[in-house]
Every structure is written in structure tokens, then in C-alpha cells.
Amino acid sequence: MSETAGLNLQATQNAVTTREVVERHMAMVYGIALAHTSCQGDADDVFQEVFLTYHRKQPDCRDEEHRKAWLITTTLTCARRLASTSWRTRVVPLSPEDAAALPAVFQFATEQQDAIFRALGELPLAYRTVLYLFYFQDQPVNQIAQQLDLETGAVKMRLTRGRKLMREMLGEDFDE
């Protein structure tokens, strides 16, 4: 087999592997990106950057939990980097027409879902990620702790404090 054919075969195998990873973890990565950016266009950018980075680096993951932890960490890093760009920190709309040009905010099916998502977006980042993984990805506390490199008690405390903040923002009408 020629060297070029071998490289093409390896690239094809990597593409299949990357495709499987994208299909398996796309909801989790996109959800975290959306929770941290509160904008569909920005979440799309973060999503694309995370999986492009994964494809380029092909990180050596011990198991599926390690891969999920890598994806979560990379998603958080990309979202933070996007939020700290000079455009985000310096641009101020000058008129209502300029404000209309800003990226659209993601809309859910109901007003209650929109309110919950907006409240989630207003939480400090530490609570946002833990609540998203617990409630939207149905991950157990010990798994979240392992993926975020935290103690189990720290995850439980963030869940408790995050729930309390959500109740304060949304009122008692909203149940978990």
C-alpha cells in the first residue's frame, strides 16, 4: 500500500470515528454551548469549534467517560473564549436598528421553557454547567464530579445553590 493510500485510509477512519463521536455527543455539547452563550448562532460556532478541535487533535481517551469530560471541558473553554472576544466586550449598539442586527436569542416552544432557559443563562457559570448536565443530560452527581474534576460534595452544593437561585429568579411557580 502506498503512503498516500495509507494516509487516505487513516483520514477516512478518523472521519468515521469523529462522526460517531459527534452523533453520540452532539446534544450534550450543543446544550452546554447554548446554556453558556444564550444565542443559537454562538452555540453553533462553539459546537463547530469543539468538534473541529476533536477531529484535528484526535485526543487519546481512555474510555467514553474520559471522552465526555474532554468534550465538556473543551465546550466550556470555547464558550468562554467566544464571550471574551474584543467584539463581545466592546461593541455597543447605537440605535434600535443596530440592536436588531445582534444574533437571535434561542426560543423554546413555551414561555415557561424560555423563562427557565433565560434564568439558567443568568446563573454563574459553575452552577449553569452542573444544572445542565444534571437536568438536561440526566447525568448522576458522581459522573458530573468526575467529568468536571470536582468533588461529589462540590457538585451537590452547586446543584443546591443553583436550584435556590433559579427559584429566586423564577418564583415558586416553577418546579424542578
C-alpha positions in Angstrom: 0.0 0.0 0.0 1.4 3.4 -0.9 2.0 6.1 1.7 -0.7 8.3 0.2 -3.3 5.5 0.2 -2.4 4.7 3.8 -2.9 8.4 4.8 -6.2 8.5 3.0 -7.4 5.3 4.7 -6.3 6.7 8.1 -8.2 10.0 7.4 -11.3 8.0 6.4 -11.1 6.0 9.6 -10.7 9.2 11.7 -13.7 10.8 9.9 -15.9 7.8 10.8 -14.7 7.9 14.4 -15.3 11.7 14.6 -18.7 11.2 13.0 -19.6 8.7 15.7 -18.4 11.0 18.4 -20.4 13.9 17.0 -23.6 11.8 16.7 -23.2 10.4 20.2 -22.5 13.7 22.0 -24.0 16.4 19.8 -26.9 17.1 22.1 -24.7 17.5 25.2 -22.2 19.7 23.5 -24.8 21.9 21.9 -26.8 22.2 25.1 -23.8 23.3 27.1 -22.8 25.8 24.4 -26.4 27.2 24.3 -26.6 27.4 28.0 -23.3 29.4 28.1 -23.9 31.6 25.1 -27.7 32.1 25.2 -27.6 32.6 21.4 -28.2 30.0 18.8 -25.6 31.4 16.3 -23.0 31.5 19.0 -23.8 28.0 20.2 -23.5 26.8 16.6 -20.0 28.4 16.4 -18.9 26.7 19.7 -20.4 23.4 18.6 -18.4 23.5 15.4 -15.2 24.6 17.1 -15.4 21.8 19.7 -15.8 19.0 17.1 -13.3 20.5 14.7 -10.8 20.6 17.6 -11.7 17.0 18.4 -11.2 15.9 14.8 -7.9 17.7 14.5 -6.4 16.6 17.8 -8.0 13.1 18.0 -7.4 13.1 21.8 -6.4 9.8 23.3 -9.3 9.0 25.6 -9.2 6.1 28.0 -13.0 5.4 27.8 -16.3 7.1 26.9 -16.4 9.0 30.2 -13.0 10.5 29.6 -14.1 11.5 26.1 -17.3 13.2 27.6 -15.1 15.0 30.1 -12.8 16.2 27.3 -15.8 17.4 25.2 -17.4 19.2 28.2 -14.1 21.0 29.1 -13.5 22.0 25.5 -17.0 23.3 25.1 -16.7 25.4 28.3 -13.3 26.7 27.1 -14.7 27.6 23.6 -17.7 29.3 25.1 -15.6 31.4 27.5 -13.2 32.3 24.6 -16.1 33.4 22.5 -17.6 35.5 25.3 -14.3 37.3 25.9 -13.6 38.3 22.3 -13.0 42.0 21.8 -16.1 42.3 19.7 -18.3 41.0 22.5 -16.7 43.2 25.1 -16.5 46.5 23.1 -19.4 46.7 20.7 -22.5 48.7 21.9 -25.5 49.1 19.6 -26.1 52.8 18.7 -29.7 52.5 17.7 -32.7 50.1 17.7 -31.8 49.1 14.1 -28.3 48.2 15.2 -29.8 46.1 18.1 -31.9 44.2 15.6 -28.6 43.1 13.9 -27.4 41.2 17.0 -27.6 37.4 17.0 -31.0 36.0 17.7 -31.7 34.6 21.1 -32.8 30.9 21.1 -36.5 30.4 21.6 -38.2 27.3 23.1 -41.7 26.0 22.4 -43.3 27.6 25.5 -42.8 30.8 27.5 -42.1 28.8 30.6 -39.3 27.0 28.9 -37.9 30.3 27.7 -38.1 31.7 31.2 -36.3 28.7 32.6 -33.6 28.8 30.0 -33.1 32.6 30.4 -32.7 32.0 34.2 -30.2 29.3 33.6 -28.2 31.7 31.4 -28.1 34.2 34.2 -26.7 31.8 36.7 -22.9 31.9 37.4 -21.1 29.5 35.1 -20.3 26.9 37.8 -24.0 26.4 38.5 -25.1 26.6 34.9 -22.9 23.6 33.8 -23.8 21.4 36.7 -27.5 22.1 36.4 -27.5 21.5 32.7 -25.6 18.2 33.0 -27.9 17.0 35.8 -31.3 18.0 34.5 -30.9 18.1 30.7 -28.4 15.3 30.3 -29.6 13.1 33.2 -26.1 12.5 34.5 -25.6 11.4 38.0 -23.7 13.6 40.5 -20.7 11.3 40.7 -20.3 11.3 36.9 -20.6 15.1 36.8 -18.0 15.4 39.5 -15.6 13.1 37.6 -16.1 14.9 34.3 -15.6 18.4 35.8 -12.8 17.2 38.1 -14.7 18.2 41.2 -15.6 16.5 44.5 -19.0 15.0 44.7 -19.9 17.3 47.6 -19.0 20.3 45.5 -21.3 19.2 42.7 -24.2 18.6 45.2 -23.5 22.1 46.7 -23.6 23.7 43.3 -26.9 21.9 42.5 -28.4 23.1 45.7 -27.3 26.7 45.3 -28.2 26.7 41.6 -31.7 25.4 42.4 -32.1 28.1 45.1 -31.0 30.8 42.7 -33.4 29.5 40.0 -36.3 29.5 42.5 -35.5 33.1 43.4 -35.4 34.2 39.8 -38.4 32.3 38.6 -40.6 32.3 41.7 -42.3 29.4 43.5 -44.5 28.6 40.4 -41.7 26.7 38.8 -41.0 23.1 40.0 -37.8 21.2 39.3 
